[in-house]
């Protein structure tokens, strides 16, 4: 078991729904594997291995036919969305060969909330364990997932930003959950803050942990009036920030989803998607369009700088309490990898705790 390898038997989010039109397909590297992500003419998304089993040509260089199959550009072999070969044009009558005995690996796909999720199993063909995360836009709390239940189907993304970080998923995730870096990494003349002591309550979730609902200390939240915020993290890299409050006499939720999608061992896409009620768009969209790319670029540049030191394989350290979320991440990841390898039930090692740090 490689402790640095991305986890399997989990859902990953490689793309936004709006990026894939009917009849379109493209190669998406996912956990170092070439995946053909596409949308058939009937509108349904699919994901199969992007290598033709005949001569190894990428299927992404072919096309999607009106009959909703993928045609290889080399010899015209056709594959259905489940990876099964449906036709070999060179066969003639009397040749004893059944194309449907040939298949490429297919990946379960779930499309919801304007996002495309792909399940990467340890063993190909294994049924998914659970469902991908849903956007918690309602007021109720779901005990099973730790997130809010869903009353509105498929809420619409209001703002998105995707940047490729030159690092492994572990370093991208740890940077994502780091509670003490902001004063230094995001040190802009218009965003300077004096560090002060913070104290937050944390509790376990089914596959991660949550910073319990609290009054945020960042001045930026004052734009939304009197609010509370909750931050959750679950494997493999799903972070929600759930902001609730009232403004102009209306109750609202603003949901920030961030995922880290490993393309290969040295490149990870950090994808940030925001959801909010339509009536908040004139207030929030200009802010995120102006500041969002800058803050993500700050984090991206830092992991690229970090890479210069990691070339020399230094011994790294994590300290209490500021690095405790990173410590938990490594422990939860290790426990999940062991459960997959041994075929045992996953047990979350995170314990309820109050953390204190200065930032």
VEXPA-591681 format. One line per 10 residues: for each residue x, y, z of C-alpha. Coordinates in Angstrom, 2 decimals, m for minus. Layout:
<recs>
X/Y/Z ~ ...;
</recs>
This chain:
<recs>
0.00/0.00/0.00 ~ 1.45/3.33/m1.13 ~ 0.43/6.00/1.44 ~ 0.84/8.77/m1.16 ~ m1.38/7.13/m3.80 ~ m4.87/8.57/m4.42 ~ m7.64/6.57/m2.79 ~ m9.90/4.17/m4.68 ~ m13.51/3.11/m4.21 ~ m14.53/6.77/m4.07;
m16.20/9.40/m6.27 ~ m14.07/12.05/m8.00 ~ m15.29/15.15/m9.82 ~ m13.33/15.75/m13.05 ~ m15.62/18.19/m14.85 ~ m18.59/20.53/m14.79 ~ m21.73/19.46/m16.63 ~ m21.72/22.63/m18.75 ~ m18.28/21.74/m20.16 ~ m19.59/18.67/m22.00;
m22.09/19.15/m24.83 ~ m24.09/16.29/m26.46 ~ m21.91/14.42/m28.95 ~ m18.68/15.73/m27.36 ~ m15.95/13.73/m25.66 ~ m12.40/14.26/m24.45 ~ m9.55/12.59/m22.57 ~ m9.48/13.29/m18.83 ~ m6.53/11.96/m16.86 ~ m7.87/10.70/m13.54;
m5.62/9.13/m10.88 ~ m3.04/8.60/m13.61 ~ m5.50/6.71/m15.80 ~ m6.64/7.85/m19.28 ~ m10.41/8.23/m19.10 ~ m12.66/9.08/m22.03 ~ m15.33/11.41/m20.66 ~ m18.18/12.08/m23.04 ~ m21.84/12.78/m23.54 ~ m23.84/10.70/m25.99;
m26.29/12.34/m28.37 ~ m29.08/11.28/m26.01 ~ m27.58/13.62/m23.37 ~ m26.24/10.97/m20.99 ~ m22.66/11.32/m19.73 ~ m20.31/8.32/m19.71 ~ m16.73/7.44/m18.84 ~ m14.66/4.57/m20.30 ~ m10.95/3.81/m20.57 ~ m9.46/5.93/m23.35;
m7.54/3.11/m25.04 ~ m8.92/0.91/m27.80 ~ m8.18/m2.75/m26.91 ~ m7.46/m3.51/m30.58 ~ m4.32/m1.43/m31.30 ~ m4.12/0.96/m28.33 ~ m5.31/4.09/m30.14 ~ m7.02/6.69/m27.90 ~ m10.76/6.46/m28.43 ~ m10.95/10.20/m27.76;
m9.48/10.69/m31.26 ~ m12.58/9.09/m32.73 ~ m16.18/10.27/m32.66 ~ m19.58/9.61/m31.17 ~ m21.98/8.16/m33.72 ~ m25.71/8.99/m33.92 ~ m26.47/5.51/m32.56 ~ m24.78/6.54/m29.27 ~ m21.58/4.54/m29.62 ~ m17.93/5.64/m29.67;
m16.09/4.82/m32.91 ~ m12.34/4.22/m32.84 ~ m10.54/6.28/m35.55 ~ m8.19/3.42/m36.54 ~ m10.45/0.55/m37.62 ~ m13.90/1.80/m36.69 ~ m14.53/m0.48/m33.74 ~ m17.56/0.78/m31.83 ~ m18.10/0.80/m28.08 ~ m21.21/1.45/m26.02;
m21.27/3.63/m22.92 ~ m20.79/0.51/m20.77 ~ m17.50/m0.24/m22.57 ~ m18.83/m3.24/m24.51 ~ m17.80/m3.49/m28.17 ~ m20.91/m3.38/m30.33 ~ m19.38/m3.73/m33.81 ~ m16.17/m4.60/m35.66 ~ m16.57/m3.39/m39.28 ~ m13.88/m5.68/m40.73;
m15.73/m8.88/m39.79 ~ m17.42/m10.75/m42.63 ~ m20.15/m13.34/m42.60 ~ m19.05/m16.68/m41.26 ~ m16.24/m15.41/m39.04 ~ m16.81/m16.79/m35.56 ~ m16.17/m13.78/m33.36 ~ m18.54/m12.09/m30.96 ~ m17.64/m8.36/m30.56 ~ m19.61/m8.15/m27.32;
m17.03/m10.36/m25.61 ~ m14.60/m7.44/m26.00 ~ m14.82/m4.49/m23.68 ~ m12.92/m1.57/m22.27 ~ m13.16/m0.53/m18.63 ~ m16.18/1.59/m17.84 ~ m16.53/3.91/m14.85 ~ m19.80/4.64/m13.04 ~ m20.89/8.23/m13.71 ~ m23.31/10.37/m11.73;
m24.37/13.81/m12.92 ~ m26.01/16.16/m10.44 ~ m25.95/19.78/m9.26 ~ m24.20/20.84/m12.47 ~ m21.28/18.48/m11.76 ~ m20.01/15.21/m13.26 ~ m18.76/12.62/m10.76 ~ m16.79/9.50/m11.74 ~ m16.34/6.51/m9.44 ~ m12.87/4.96/m9.44;
m13.02/1.44/m8.03 ~ m10.11/m0.58/m6.73 ~ m11.38/m3.52/m8.80 ~ m12.95/m2.66/m12.19 ~ m16.62/m3.50/m12.34 ~ m17.17/m3.08/m8.59 ~ m20.43/m1.35/m7.71 ~ m20.03/2.11/m6.13 ~ m19.96/2.43/m2.36 ~ m22.55/5.10/m1.70;
m23.40/8.17/m3.73 ~ m21.36/11.28/m4.60 ~ m21.88/14.36/m2.39 ~ m24.99/16.49/m2.88 ~ m25.08/20.26/m2.47 ~ m26.68/20.98/0.94 ~ m29.14/23.70/m0.06 ~ m31.98/22.91/2.37 ~ m32.37/23.58/6.09 ~ m32.63/20.00/7.36;
m29.64/17.97/8.49 ~ m28.94/14.49/7.13 ~ m27.54/12.26/9.86 ~ m26.24/9.72/7.36 ~ m23.90/12.07/5.51 ~ m23.24/14.92/7.88 ~ m24.52/17.35/5.24 ~ m27.89/19.01/4.80 ~ m30.68/17.20/3.01 ~ m31.79/18.25/m0.44;
m35.16/19.77/m1.22 ~ m34.24/21.52/m4.46 ~ m33.03/19.16/m7.18 ~ m29.85/20.08/m9.03 ~ m29.05/23.57/m7.71 ~ m27.25/25.68/m10.28 ~ m23.56/26.62/m9.98 ~ m23.28/30.42/m9.80 ~ m19.50/30.74/m10.09 ~ m16.68/28.30/m10.84;
m12.90/28.40/m10.99 ~ m10.51/25.58/m11.94 ~ m6.73/25.76/m11.58 ~ m4.14/23.02/m11.99 ~ m1.76/22.72/m9.05 ~ 1.66/21.21/m9.73 ~ 1.53/18.80/m6.80 ~ 0.07/15.54/m5.55 ~ m3.47/15.40/m4.19 ~ m2.13/15.20/m0.62;
m0.38/18.57/m0.78 ~ m3.36/20.15/m2.55 ~ m5.77/18.88/0.11 ~ m3.59/19.87/3.04 ~ m3.26/23.37/1.61 ~ m7.02/23.47/1.17 ~ m7.75/22.71/4.83 ~ m4.83/24.63/6.37 ~ m6.33/27.11/8.89 ~ m3.19/29.18/9.55;
m1.71/30.12/6.18 ~ m4.02/32.94/5.09 ~ m2.12/35.86/6.66 ~ 1.01/34.89/4.74 ~ m0.08/33.22/1.50 ~ m2.88/35.75/0.84 ~ m0.83/38.77/1.90 ~ m2.21/41.51/m0.35 ~ m2.25/45.20/0.48 ~ m6.02/45.12/0.32;
m6.31/41.95/2.44 ~ m3.87/42.40/5.34 ~ m5.01/41.11/8.72 ~ m3.39/40.91/12.14 ~ m3.29/37.27/13.30 ~ m5.29/36.51/16.44 ~ m6.15/33.46/18.51 ~ m9.00/31.30/17.21 ~ m10.80/28.43/18.86 ~ m13.01/26.02/16.86;
m14.91/22.86/17.66 ~ m14.38/19.83/15.40 ~ m16.33/16.59/15.17 ~ m16.11/13.44/13.01 ~ m18.19/12.80/9.88 ~ m18.67/9.41/8.19 ~ m15.47/9.79/6.11 ~ m13.96/12.99/7.46 ~ m14.62/15.78/9.93 ~ m16.37/19.11/10.37;
m15.55/22.48/11.87 ~ m18.87/22.93/13.64 ~ m21.21/25.82/12.91 ~ m19.87/29.10/14.35 ~ m19.76/32.86/13.89 ~ m17.02/33.59/11.35 ~ m14.27/36.02/12.29 ~ m13.28/37.13/8.78 ~ m14.51/40.68/7.98 ~ m15.55/39.61/4.46;
m18.51/37.71/5.91 ~ m19.99/40.98/7.17 ~ m21.15/41.64/3.59 ~ m23.81/39.01/4.24 ~ m24.88/40.39/7.59 ~ m25.22/38.21/10.68 ~ m24.20/34.73/9.51 ~ m22.90/31.39/10.70 ~ m20.55/29.08/8.84 ~ m19.75/25.38/8.93;
m16.82/23.75/7.12 ~ m16.82/20.03/6.35 ~ m14.27/17.70/4.77 ~ m14.80/14.14/3.56 ~ m12.73/11.75/1.45 ~ m11.29/11.88/m1.06 ~ m11.16/15.71/m1.14 ~ m14.64/17.16/m0.72 ~ m14.76/20.41/1.24 ~ m18.00/22.29/1.86;
m18.28/25.72/3.41 ~ m21.91/26.35/4.34 ~ m22.80/29.95/5.19 ~ m26.28/30.69/6.54 ~ m27.94/33.96/7.51 ~ m30.54/36.58/6.73 ~ m30.21/39.57/4.42 ~ m32.87/42.02/3.27 ~ m35.34/40.06/5.41 ~ m34.65/36.79/3.56;
m33.01/33.62/4.82 ~ m30.26/32.23/2.61 ~ m27.50/29.68/2.23 ~ m24.28/30.22/0.34 ~ m22.47/26.95/m0.41 ~ m18.85/26.70/m1.44 ~ m17.70/23.32/m2.78 ~ m14.01/22.67/m3.35 ~ m12.56/19.39/m4.61 ~ m9.05/18.31/m5.51;
m9.06/16.00/m8.54 ~ m5.77/14.10/m9.05 ~ m4.77/13.96/m12.71 ~ m1.48/12.18/m12.06 ~ 1.02/12.01/m9.20 ~ 2.31/15.54/m9.90 ~ m0.79/17.43/m11.07 ~ m4.06/18.07/m9.27 ~ m6.99/20.19/m10.41 ~ m8.49/22.30/m7.66;
m12.12/22.98/m8.57 ~ m14.16/25.57/m6.70 ~ m17.90/25.86/m7.27 ~ m20.24/28.34/m5.55 ~ m24.00/28.02/m5.06 ~ m26.37/30.70/m3.77 ~ m29.96/31.89/m4.30 ~ m30.45/33.76/m7.58 ~ m31.34/37.01/m5.77 ~ m27.82/37.17/m4.26;
m26.10/37.02/m7.67 ~ m25.75/40.81/m8.19 ~ m23.97/41.08/m4.83 ~ m21.78/37.97/m4.81 ~ m20.83/37.18/m8.41 ~ m18.72/40.35/m8.97 ~ m16.84/39.67/m5.72 ~ m16.00/36.08/m6.64 ~ m15.09/36.99/m10.22 ~ m12.68/39.62/m8.90;
m11.14/37.84/m5.92 ~ m11.68/34.12/m6.49 ~ m9.01/33.52/m9.17 ~ m6.50/35.58/m7.17 ~ m6.90/33.60/m3.95 ~ m6.72/30.26/m5.77 ~ m3.62/31.45/m7.64 ~ m2.01/32.34/m4.29 ~ m2.42/28.74/m3.12 ~ m1.29/27.36/m6.48;
1.89/29.43/m6.46 ~ 2.69/28.28/m2.93 ~ 2.52/24.57/m3.77 ~ 4.69/25.25/m6.82 ~ 7.20/26.96/m4.53 ~ 6.92/24.04/m2.11 ~ 7.80/21.69/m4.96 ~ 11.27/23.24/m5.15 ~ 11.96/22.01/m1.61 ~ 10.28/18.64/m2.06;
12.73/17.80/m4.85 ~ 15.24/16.99/m2.11 ~ 12.89/14.62/m0.21 ~ 13.06/16.47/3.13 ~ 11.53/15.14/6.32 ~ 8.35/17.16/6.88 ~ 6.56/17.88/10.14 ~ 3.03/18.64/11.34 ~ 2.38/20.41/14.63 ~ m0.52/20.83/17.07;
m3.07/22.47/16.78 ~ m2.73/24.35/13.52 ~ m1.84/21.22/11.52 ~ m4.39/18.94/13.19 ~ m6.73/18.92/10.15 ~ m3.80/17.71/8.04 ~ m2.97/15.06/10.65 ~ m6.58/13.88/10.60 ~ m6.56/13.78/6.80 ~ m3.57/11.43/6.75;
m5.13/9.21/9.41 ~ m8.51/9.04/7.69 ~ m6.86/8.36/4.33 ~ m4.74/5.56/5.82 ~ m7.78/3.99/7.50 ~ m9.75/4.08/4.23 ~ m6.89/2.58/2.19 ~ m6.53/m0.23/4.73 ~ m10.26/m0.94/4.66 ~ m10.19/m1.21/0.86;
m7.08/m3.39/0.83 ~ m8.33/m5.73/3.56 ~ m12.01/m5.70/2.64 ~ m12.95/m4.53/6.13 ~ m15.36/m1.89/7.42 ~ m13.97/1.65/7.49 ~ m13.63/3.17/10.98 ~ m13.07/6.92/11.22 ~ m10.15/7.64/13.61 ~ m11.16/11.30/14.17;
m12.28/12.21/17.69 ~ m14.31/15.25/18.73 ~ m12.01/18.05/19.83 ~ m11.55/21.82/20.23 ~ m8.54/23.24/18.37 ~ m6.77/26.54/19.11 ~ m4.34/28.41/16.86 ~ m3.36/31.92/15.82 ~ m4.12/33.18/12.33;
</recs>
